[in-house]
């Protein structure tokens, strides 16, 4: 069974995605995503970064 994390909607483009999906693909290569939670979410569709609430 596939367990989903928290789903969010990008406030800029309206794309809905799982936070772990966004961090895996949109945040690839970012030191903050590797070292720990930076407090932001990056949309894998448009690249907009917004605070995690």
C-alpha positions in Angstrom: 0.0 0.0 0.0 1.3 3.5 -0.9 1.3 6.0 1.9 0.9 9.6 1.0 2.4 12.5 2.9 0.8 15.9 3.1 -0.7 17.3 -0.1 -0.4 21.0 -0.9 -1.6 23.3 -3.6 0.8 25.8 -5.2 -0.6 29.3 -4.5 0.8 30.6 -7.9 -0.2 27.9 -10.4 -2.8 25.8 -8.5 -0.8 22.5 -9.0 -1.6 19.9 -6.3 1.3 17.7 -5.1 2.6 15.8 -2.2 5.3 17.6 -0.3 7.8 14.7 -0.5 7.3 14.6 -4.3 8.1 18.4 -4.5 11.1 18.0 -2.3 12.4 15.0 -4.3 12.1 16.6 -7.7 11.9 20.4 -7.4 14.4 20.7 -4.5 16.9 18.3 -6.1 20.5 19.5 -5.4 19.5 22.1 -2.8 21.8 21.8 0.3 18.9 22.7 2.7 16.7 19.8 1.4 19.6 17.4 2.0 20.6 18.8 5.4 17.2 19.3 6.9 13.8 21.1 6.5 14.3 24.6 5.3 10.7 25.6 5.9 9.8 26.2 2.3 8.0 24.1 -0.3 8.9 24.4 -4.0 6.3 23.6 -6.7 7.6 21.0 -9.1 5.3 22.5 -11.8 6.2 26.2 -11.8 9.2 26.5 -9.4 7.4 28.9 -7.0 8.7 28.6 -3.4 6.3 29.2 -0.6 6.4 28.8 3.2 5.5 25.5 4.7 2.6 26.0 7.1 
